[in-house]
Amino acid sequence: MIWLRSVLFNIAFFGSTAMVAILSTPVLLAPAHWTMPPIRFWAWLVVQELRFICGIRLVVTGREHLPQQGPALIAAKHQSAFDTVIWLLLVPKCAYVLKQELLRIPFYGFLVAKVGMISVDRAGGGAAMRHLLKAGKDAAAAGRQLVIFPEGTRVAPGERVPYQPGIAALASATGLPVIPVATDSGVRWGRRAFLKRPGTITISVLPPLPAGLPRAVLIGELERVIETESDRLMAGHPVDNPVDDLPHAAVP
């Protein structure tokens, strides 16, 4: 049954992604803010497909730490492709920091570039860092919520990699507190895994770390709180605050 559900989900996922990307192509000629509604609609579709086809539900805790408006810097645990979708629904003006390769996906890449996501060439060295900082400051000045994965890549549940310096550089450049986020998404939608396992994905938003922390202190504390909470979630401890009506998930 899990195999069949996973097949059906992949058909629905790739079909809806292609449909939204192609039908939204005309908005590339419109102002940039017109691009966000179809992208958020796509994210809403993915969440519904997971729920009704795969039996995967979502729980969010600590939503009081997320801004309802204005700039924010969110450092999120990255276990699954799900993490690259859900923040479009959890904050009003999401600006992902993502790898440059995603811009090469036909139609989808055009929309991502148009809406102002921050693409980074991971082999670009100092030039890539300068681009990240300028784009991050511009996004914060525009009142957007930056979402960065400090590990720099998807990491399987239970594994750890060093946190990358980009998060500390962004925190210094923008002057924003850093909001840590833990998750167990990889248990249900694994890294490079075909099977989608029924159950609950939990996103745990933790209290912000204050602005102005030294680089080493910030990265060390981020890693400590995110990994500790992620381990707790994956150990199966109960969480509260189930949500089916995401705070910013209304279809535009």
Secondary structure, 3 states (H helix, E strand, C coil): CHHHHHHHHHHHHHHHHHHHHHHCHHHHHCCHHHCHHHHHHHHHHHHHHHHHHHCEEEEEECHHHCCCCCCEEEEECCCCCCHHHHHHHHCCCEEEEEEHHHHHCCCHHHHHHHHCCEEECCCCHHHHHHHHHHHHHHHHHCCCEEEECCCCCCCCCCCCCCCCCHHHHHHHHHCCCEEEEEECHHHHECCCCCCECCEEEEEEECCCECCCCCHHHHHHHHHHHHHHHHHHHHCCCCCCCECCCCCCCCCC
